[in-house]
Each structure stands twice: as C-alpha cells, then as structure tokens.
Amino acid sequence: MTQHTAADTGADGGGTRGEGLDTTPVGRAVDAFRSGSPVLVHDAEDREGETDLIYPAGAVGPDAVARMRNDAGGLVCVALSAPVCEALDLPFVQEEIDHPTANDHDLAYDDRSSFSLTVNHRETRTGITDVDRSRTIRALSRAASEPDPELFARAFRAPGHVHLLRAADGLLAEREGHTEFGIALAEAAGLPPAVVVCEMLDDETGVALSPADARAYAQRYDLPYVEGSEVVARLG
C-alpha cells in the first residue's frame, strides 16, 4: 500500500482530541468525522468480513480520493440516507434493471445490495479523475443537506463514475452494512447524511485486508478503527 502521513492529505489525520472528549472507539470515530477525518470500520467476520475506509462526503478532496485508490483499493461509493434517496427519487438499481442478470440476485452476506445509480457532477470532464470524483462527492454532500430533485437533476448526470448507495430505511435496526455504519456516524456527528465508503484490500493476498492489518494501518496514521458491533451497540 502507498504510504501516507496525516500531513499528506490535510484533514485526513486523526483530528484534535482535547480533554473531555469521548475516547471510546465510536466516540473517536464521531469526533474524527466532525473534523473531516476518515475512520476505519470492520463489519463482521460472518458478514462481508471487510474493513472500509469511510469519510464524511463533504470533506473529500482529491487527496482523499487518491488515498482511497492507493491505500484502500476498493470501490469508491457515496452512501446516502433513505430519506435523502426518497426525496431525490434514487432507487435500488436492481429494481430498475430490466435484464435477466437482475433476477435471483442472492448474496452470500446480505438480503440485498445497496447500489443505486452511478453519477458524475455535470461540471466534471471524464468524471474518473481524483479532481472530478471529489467534485462529484462534495456536491453530493451538499445535495444531501437540502435534497431537491430538480436541482439534483441539473447538477448530476447518470451514468457516471461515483456509485451511489442507498441506506436501509431502518438504518442499523434493519441492516448492519458499511452504508448504514457510515450514515449513523455522520448523523451522530451532526453532518449531512452522505459518506464515502471504500473497501480496504490486500495487495499480497488478493482479498480483503485482514482486521489486524487494518488496525495496524489505523494506528500508523492515528485514525479510529471501529468494529461494526460497537457502532450498533452505541448508535443502533
């Protein structure tokens, strides 16, 4: 994995933790979100068994996209809350695909996929560069703060290079995925319900980065590492 320091990515460090702040893993994660910093969340060994690098969408600049590409390596997605998706008429994409591949979509780790549309901001060029994707992501955070379907359609085009995820209606009470973990952290931090999630992969094994290696990465860069069960216990 590419090596970073907190200074490399501006707000990507662990954030300032002064006296009186909650130093539990979830408390640190919420504090990091408030400061615009990423956190690492592992869902569960009997689910995906993956750790995602998660950012508040409004804090994602080109350096953060580069970090996700180089240090995480998974798919860069923006998760939005169910009420925002309802307001913007963003569907679960599986329900919109009129093709046999959308039938009998059984998943080993969950009842359904969270995928919605893919989008680019209309002011991007190709949509895939770090600059373009960060522009799209930050604009999605603004859209989530005051969802307006007409403004959304004018600001974004589909298909694009940023995958949207739709959180469960009941959030953690209904589904315990990275989509829901991220939105729960954003809500606890008082931020718009829009977060970026990206799976951390292992270059050597070709599978998900192990929890031990994810913890080591978090310690190296002073980032909070949280188990999904801790998020559910605290924010569910």
C-alpha positions, 0 to 999 in steps of 0.5 A: 500500500502507498504510504501516507502521513496525516500531513499528506492529505490535510484533514485526513489525520486523526483530528484534535482530541482535547480533554473531555472528549469521548475516547471510546472507539465510536466516540473517536470515530464521531469526533474524527468525522466532525473534523473531516477525518476518515475512520476505519470500520470492520463489519463482521467476520460472518458478514462481508468480513471487510474493513472500509475506509469511510469519510464524511462526503463533504470533506473529500478532496482529491487527496482523499480520493487518491488515498482511497485508490492507493491505500484502500483499493476498493470501490469508491461509493457515496452512501446516502440516507433513505430519506435523502434517496426518497426525496431525490427519487434514487432507487435500488438499481436492481429494481430498475434493471430490466435484464435477466442478470437482475433476477435471483440476485442472492448474496452470500452476506446480505438480503440485498445490495445497496447500489443505486445509480452511478453519477458524475457532477455535470461540471466534471470532464471524464468524471474518473479523475481524483479532481472530478470524483471529489467534485462529484462527492462534495456536491453530493454532500451538499445535495444531501443537506437540502435534497431537491430533485430538480436541482439534483437533476441539473447538477448530476448526470447518470451514468457516471463514475461515483456509485451511489448507495442507498441506506436501509430505511431502518438504518442499523435496526434493519441492516448492519452494512458499511452504508448504514455504519457510515450514515449513523456516524455522520448523523451522530456527528451532526453532518449531512447524511452522505459518506464515502465508503471504500473497501480496504484490500490486500495487495499480497493476498488478493482479498480483503485486508485482514482486521489486524492489518487494518488496525495496524494501518489505523494506528500508523496514521492515528485514525479510529478503527471501529468494529461494526458491533460497537457502532450498533451497540452505541448508535443502533 
